């Protein structure tokens, strides 16, 4: 028996009584995520999988798993719902897959906050805080990804950035949105560390490389029965002008939870579900609007030459078999395109914002003329550090790596910041630089360098304690 097999056997003995399996079909499923959005990651990560899946039921079992991994020097990759797009939960070096979905309890709800376990589905968490009597009328989460119904909250915090709610409440990193993260260290004698305030950035968006997140405290606001809205425009520039003005007005004269612009060439991907609500001869804005501000929303829409084609609450959408607006934005647009044609991929960019003007719409029009049907335009509107921002998530018709990176370089030359979603490391994607605080915390929480190895360039093999 090989040394690795012996260590896996010893690991299984140490965690006796905790659910685990080495069934090939389970490992195939649980070692993957939505990285196949990128043809480059699909090729790079092909065949990568763990050797054993473990599903602890509580933090005490997580501690036992962590201790056994550290003792046997086995790599460990934490997995939630597996909805990430960048291979965050694909194990590059095999080892143990820790399925965190068994930790799925809501621990405490107060006015303005919820304490929960990391493995709870975001949909279940949202339903729980809306129904809880801590505040009359219920409360709601400040933001969630377009995969709300199948993603876990821990995975969103470990790998996410923003999503539906960002136009109203900023990004996850903004102060107060997440106030506590509890982590278990990967040591022979694991510790439980609670991070508060700014210290949560040590593990937020770290791809699970420096601590096993078990609990989180998140901010809440009073619940709103949002109106899921589609607005149609004669041109994409009109849709963007509306989006820019609406974004700056959110929090004053307007209120919205989502604001997504997609050009008319997205229409075929929505056609079977929305029909004439998104026809091929109009550009669209999908939004979630506060019902008390819907009248003002419609006034602004009219000033920009738009017309309303849908205004329904989520229960009404369900009754009609329609998707919520947040599943028509963010990275769900890529998913919808891939269902029609597997050669699509996407980019993630940030456009400069000028207060009172928004983004450079002339630049977007030049980009549309430059690329034609090779690139389909999609912009998300939001807030970041108190200011307004627009994230570009254009679809790209994939030809080869060289052409993809040529398009990336052209966007950068246009002044757009590009978060490369075709790489597996944190630094080469959105962060752009090594986060020294995260690496310093990894030395504390994962001294042997066993957590999700290969996902951060800031950690060198020589950094590990033997």
C-alpha positions in Angstrom: 0.0 0.0 0.0 1.3 3.4 -0.9 2.1 6.1 1.6 -0.8 8.2 0.5 -3.2 5.2 0.8 -1.9 4.5 4.3 -2.4 8.1 5.3 -6.0 8.1 3.9 -6.7 4.9 5.8 -5.4 6.5 9.0 -7.5 9.6 8.3 -10.6 7.5 7.9 -10.0 5.7 11.2 -9.5 9.0 13.0 -12.8 10.4 11.8 -14.8 7.2 12.4 -18.5 8.0 12.8 -18.4 11.1 10.5 -20.1 10.6 7.1 -17.6 10.0 4.3 -17.3 8.2 0.9 -14.8 7.5 -1.8 -17.4 6.6 -4.4 -16.2 7.8 -7.8 -19.4 9.4 -9.0 -19.7 11.4 -5.8 -16.1 12.5 -5.9 -16.6 13.6 -9.6 -19.6 15.7 -8.7 -18.3 17.2 -5.5 -14.8 18.0 -6.9 -16.3 20.4 -9.5 -18.0 23.7 -9.8 -19.1 26.0 -12.6 -15.5 26.6 -13.8 -16.6 25.2 -17.2 -17.9 28.7 -17.9 -14.3 29.2 -18.9 -12.9 27.0 -21.7 -9.5 27.5 -20.3 -10.4 26.4 -16.8 -12.4 23.5 -18.3 -9.2 22.2 -19.9 -6.9 23.0 -17.1 -9.0 21.4 -14.4 -10.1 18.3 -16.3 -9.7 15.2 -14.2 -9.0 17.0 -10.9 -10.8 15.5 -8.0 -10.5 14.6 -4.4 -9.9 11.2 -2.9 -12.4 11.2 -0.1 -15.5 13.3 0.6 -16.4 14.0 4.2 -19.6 15.6 5.4 -19.4 16.8 9.0 -22.7 17.5 10.8 -21.4 20.2 13.2 -18.4 22.2 14.2 -17.1 19.5 16.5 -16.9 17.1 13.6 -15.2 19.8 11.5 -12.5 20.0 14.2 -12.0 16.3 14.1 -11.6 16.4 10.3 -9.2 19.3 10.5 -7.0 17.5 13.1 -6.9 14.3 11.1 -6.0 16.1 7.9 -3.2 18.0 9.6 -1.8 14.9 11.3 -1.8 13.0 8.0 -0.7 16.0 5.9 -3.6 15.6 3.5 -4.8 18.5 1.4 -8.3 19.7 2.2 -10.7 21.6 0.0 -13.9 23.0 1.5 -17.0 22.8 -0.6 -20.5 24.4 -0.3 -23.0 24.4 -3.1 -20.3 24.3 -5.8 -21.6 27.3 -7.7 -18.4 29.3 -8.0 -17.1 30.1 -11.5 -13.4 30.0 -11.1 -12.6 26.5 -9.8 -12.5 27.7 -6.2 -13.5 24.2 -4.9 -11.7 22.1 -7.5 -8.9 20.3 -5.6 -5.7 20.6 -7.6 -3.8 18.1 -5.4 -6.6 15.6 -4.5 -7.0 14.9 -0.8 -10.1 15.5 1.3 -13.2 17.3 0.1 -15.0 18.8 3.1 -18.7 19.2 2.3 -19.8 21.9 4.7 -23.6 21.7 3.8 -24.2 19.6 7.0 -23.7 22.8 9.0 -27.0 24.4 8.0 -28.5 26.0 11.1 -29.7 29.5 11.8 -28.3 30.2 15.3 -29.6 33.6 16.2 -31.7 36.3 14.6 -31.8 39.8 16.0 -33.1 43.1 14.5 -30.4 43.9 12.0 -28.3 40.7 12.0 -28.3 36.9 11.7 -25.8 34.4 13.0 -25.8 31.2 11.0 -23.7 28.2 10.1 -21.7 28.3 6.8 -23.3 25.4 5.0 -26.9 26.8 5.0 -28.4 27.4 1.6 -28.8 31.1 1.0 -32.5 30.6 0.0 -33.1 28.8 3.3 -31.4 31.6 5.2 -33.4 34.2 3.4 -36.7 32.4 4.1 -35.7 32.0 7.8 -34.9 35.7 8.4 -38.1 36.8 6.5 -40.2 34.5 8.7 -38.5 35.2 12.0 -40.4 37.3 14.5 -37.4 39.3 15.6 -38.7 42.2 13.5 -42.4 42.8 12.5 -42.6 42.1 8.7 -39.4 40.1 8.6 -35.9 40.9 7.5 -33.8 40.2 4.4 -30.2 39.6 3.4 -28.3 42.5 2.0 -27.1 40.6 -1.1 -26.8 37.2 -2.7 -25.5 35.7 -5.9 -27.7 34.8 -8.9 -27.4 31.2 -7.7 -29.2 32.1 -4.5 -31.4 29.0 -4.5 -28.5 26.5 -4.6 -25.5 28.3 -3.2 -24.3 28.3 0.5 -23.7 31.4 2.5 -20.2 30.3 3.4 -19.2 29.7 -0.2 -20.5 33.1 -1.1 -18.4 34.8 1.5 -15.3 32.6 0.7 -15.5 33.2 -3.0 -17.9 35.9 -3.8 -17.7 39.7 -4.2 -21.2 41.1 -4.8 -24.5 40.2 -6.5 -28.2 41.1 -6.3 -28.4 43.7 -3.6 -25.0 45.4 -4.5 -26.8 48.4 -6.1 -28.4 49.1 -2.7 -26.0 47.7 -0.1 -22.5 47.6 -1.7 -20.2 44.7 -2.0 -19.5 42.0 0.7 -16.3 43.7 1.6 -18.0 47.0 2.6 -17.9 47.6 6.4 -20.8 46.2 8.3 -22.1 43.8 5.7 -20.4 40.8 7.4 -19.4 41.4 11.0 -18.2 38.1 12.2 -16.6 35.0 10.7 -15.7 32.0 12.8 -13.0 29.6 11.5 -11.5 26.3 12.4 -7.7 26.1 11.9 -6.0 23.2 10.1 -3.6 22.0 12.8 -3.0 18.9 14.8 -4.9 20.6 17.6 -7.3 22.9 15.8 -8.3 26.2 17.2 -11.5 28.1 16.7 -10.8 31.8 15.9 -13.5 34.5 15.6 -12.7 37.4 13.4 -14.6 40.7 13.8 -14.9 43.9 11.9 -12.1 44.6 9.4 -10.4 41.4 10.4 -12.9 39.3 8.5 -11.1 40.4 5.3 -8.4 37.9 6.3 -10.6 35.1 5.1 -13.3 36.8 3.0 -12.7 36.0 -0.7 -9.7 33.8 0.1 -11.1 30.7 -1.7 -11.0 28.7 1.5 -7.2 28.7 1.6 -6.7 29.9 5.2 -9.3 28.5 7.5 -12.5 26.5 7.6 -15.5 28.9 7.9 -18.1 27.5 10.2 -20.2 30.5 11.3 -21.0 34.0 10.1 -22.9 37.0 11.3 -24.5 39.0 8.5 -26.3 42.3 8.4 -30.0 42.4 7.7 -32.5 45.0 6.6 -36.3 45.1 6.9 -37.9 42.8 4.3 -39.2 44.1 1.0 -41.5 42.4 -1.4 -39.4 43.5 -4.4 -41.1 44.0 -7.8 -39.2 42.1 -10.5 -39.1 44.4 -13.4 -38.2 44.3 -17.1 -37.7 47.6 -19.0 -37.1 47.7 -22.8 -35.2 50.4 -24.6 -34.7 51.4 -28.3 -30.9 51.3 -27.9 -28.3 49.9 -25.5 -27.0 53.4 -24.8 -30.5 54.4 -23.6 -30.5 51.4 -21.2 -27.1 52.4 -19.8 -28.1 56.0 -19.3 -31.2 54.9 -17.4 -29.0 52.5 -15.4 -26.5 55.2 -14.5 -29.1 57.7 -13.4 -31.1 55.1 -11.5 -28.0 53.9 -9.7 -27.1 57.4 -8.4 -30.7 57.9 -7.3 -30.9 54.6 -5.3 -31.1 55.5 -1.6 -32.7 58.9 -2.3 -35.6 59.2 -4.8 -35.4 55.6 -5.9 -34.8 52.2 -4.3 -33.8 49.0 -6.0 -32.1 45.7 -5.2 -30.9 44.8 -8.7 -30.1 46.7 -11.8 -28.9 44.7 -14.8 -28.5 45.9 -18.4 -28.2 43.4 -21.3 -28.2 44.1 -25.0 -30.8 42.8 -27.3 -28.6 40.0 -28.6 -29.3 38.2 -25.2 -32.9 37.9 -26.2 -32.7 34.4 -27.7 -31.4 33.0 -24.4 -34.5 34.3 -22.6 -37.0 33.8 -25.4 -38.5 30.4 -24.3 -39.3 31.8 -20.8 -40.1 35.5 -21.2 -41.3 35.6 -24.9 -42.3 39.1 -25.9 -41.3 40.5 -22.5 -37.8 40.6 -24.0 -38.1 40.7 -27.8 -35.2 40.7 -30.2 -35.7 44.3 -31.2 -35.1 46.0 -27.8 -32.4 46.2 -25.2 -33.4 45.3 -21.6 -32.9 46.3 -18.0 -33.8 43.7 -15.4 -34.3 45.1 -12.0 -35.9 44.5 -8.5 -37.7 47.7 -7.5 -39.1 48.8 -4.2 -42.9 48.8 -4.6 -43.2 52.2 -2.9 -40.8 53.7 -5.5 -42.2 52.0 -8.6 -44.0 55.1 -9.7 -40.8 57.2 -9.7 -39.0 54.2 -11.4 -41.6 54.4 -14.2 -41.2 58.1 -14.5 -37.4 57.8 -15.0 -38.0 55.0 -17.4 -40.2 57.1 -19.6 -37.7 60.0 -19.6 -35.1 57.6 -21.1 -37.5 56.3 -23.8 -38.1 53.0 -22.1 -41.2 50.9 -21.6 -42.2 48.4 -19.0 -42.8 44.8 -20.1 -43.0 43.0 -16.7 -43.6 44.0 -13.1 -44.3 41.0 -10.8 -43.4 40.0 -7.3 -41.5 36.8 -6.7 -44.7 34.8 -5.6 -46.4 36.1 -8.8 -43.4 34.9 -10.9 -43.5 31.5 -9.3 -47.3 31.2 -10.1 -46.5 32.0 -13.7 -43.5 29.7 -14.0 -41.1 32.6 -14.6 -37.6 33.1 -13.2 -36.8 35.9 -10.7 -35.0 39.0 -12.1 -31.7 38.1 -10.3 -31.5 34.9 -12.4 -31.4 37.2 -15.4 -28.3 39.0 -14.3 -24.8 38.6 -13.0 -23.3 35.3 -14.1 -26.6 33.7 -14.7 -26.5 35.4 -18.1 -23.5 33.3 -19.0 -25.3 30.1 -17.8 -28.3 30.9 -19.9 -26.1 31.5 -23.0 -24.2 28.3 -22.5 -27.4 26.4 -22.4 -27.9 27.5 -26.0 -24.3 27.4 -27.2 -21.3 25.9 -25.3 -18.8 28.1 -27.1 -19.7 31.3 -25.2 -17.6 32.5 -22.3 -17.4 35.8 -20.5 -15.2 38.6 -19.1 -15.5 40.5 -15.8 -14.6 44.2 -16.0 -15.1 47.4 -14.1 -15.8 50.7 -15.8 -14.7 54.0 -14.4 -17.6 56.1 -12.9 -17.9 59.8 -13.1 -20.4 61.2 -10.5 -23.3 62.8 -12.3 -22.4 61.1 -15.6 -21.9 57.4 -14.8 -19.8 55.3 -17.1 -18.4 56.3 -20.5 -21.3 55.1 -22.7 -19.5 56.3 -25.8 -16.7 53.9 -25.0 -19.2 51.0 -24.7 -20.7 51.9 -28.1 -17.2 51.9 -29.6 -16.5 48.5 -28.0 -19.8 47.2 -29.5 -18.8 48.5 -32.9 -15.3 47.0 -32.6 -16.4 43.5 -31.7 -19.7 43.1 -33.4 -21.3 39.8 -32.6 -18.1 38.5 -31.0 -18.9 40.3 -27.7 -22.4 40.8 -26.3 -22.8 43.6 -23.8 -24.0 43.2 -20.2 -23.5 45.7 -17.4 -24.3 45.4 -13.7 -24.8 48.5 -11.6 -23.8 48.7 -8.0 -22.1 50.4 -5.1 -18.6 49.9 -3.7 -17.1 51.8 -0.7 -20.0 54.2 -0.8 -19.6 55.2 -4.5 -21.3 54.0 -7.7 -19.8 51.4 -9.9 -20.6 49.4 -13.0 -19.3 45.9 -13.6 -19.2 44.6 -17.2 -19.9 40.9 -17.7 -19.9 40.7 -21.5 -20.3 37.4 -23.3 -17.5 36.5 -25.6 -17.7 34.0 -28.5 -14.6 31.9 -27.7 -12.1 31.2 -30.5 -8.9 30.5 -28.7 -6.8 31.6 -25.8 -4.8 34.1 -27.8 -7.9 35.9 -29.1 -9.5 35.9 -25.6 -6.5 37.6 -24.1 -6.3 40.0 -27.0 -9.8 41.1 -26.1 -8.8 41.4 -22.4 -5.8 43.6 -23.3 -8.0 45.8 -25.5 -10.4 46.3 -22.6 -7.5 47.2 -20.3 -6.3 49.7 -23.0 -9.8 51.2 -22.9 -9.3 51.9 -19.2 -11.4 49.0 -17.9 -10.1 47.0 -15.0 -10.4 43.3 -15.9 -10.9 40.6 -13.2 -9.6 37.5 -15.1 -12.1 34.8 -14.6 -10.0 32.3 -16.6 -7.4 31.6 -13.9 -7.6 29.7 -10.6 -5.5 31.9 -8.4 -6.9 34.7 -6.3 -4.2 37.1 -7.2 -4.4 36.6 -11.0 -8.1 37.0 -10.9 -9.8 39.8 -9.1 -7.3 40.7 -6.4 -4.4 41.7 -8.7 -2.0 41.6 -5.8 -1.0 39.4 -3.0 -3.0 40.1 0.2 -0.3 40.0 2.9 -2.9 39.9 5.6 -4.5 36.8 4.2 -1.1 35.1 3.8 -0.2 36.1 7.4 -3.4 34.5 8.6 -2.7 31.4 6.6 0.5 30.9 8.5 -1.6 30.9 11.7 -4.7 28.9 10.5 -3.0 26.6 8.0 0.7 26.3 8.9 1.2 23.2 6.8 -0.2 24.7 3.6 -2.9 22.0 3.2 -5.9 24.2 2.5 -7.0 24.3 -1.2 -3.3 24.3 -2.4 -2.5 26.0 -5.6 -5.1 28.8 -5.3 -2.9 31.5 -4.0 0.5 32.7 -5.3 1.2 34.3 -2.0 1.9 31.0 -0.3 5.1 29.2 -1.3 5.8 25.5 -0.5 8.7 26.7 1.5 6.3 28.6 3.7 4.8 25.4 5.1 5.7 24.0 8.5 7.0 20.4 7.9 
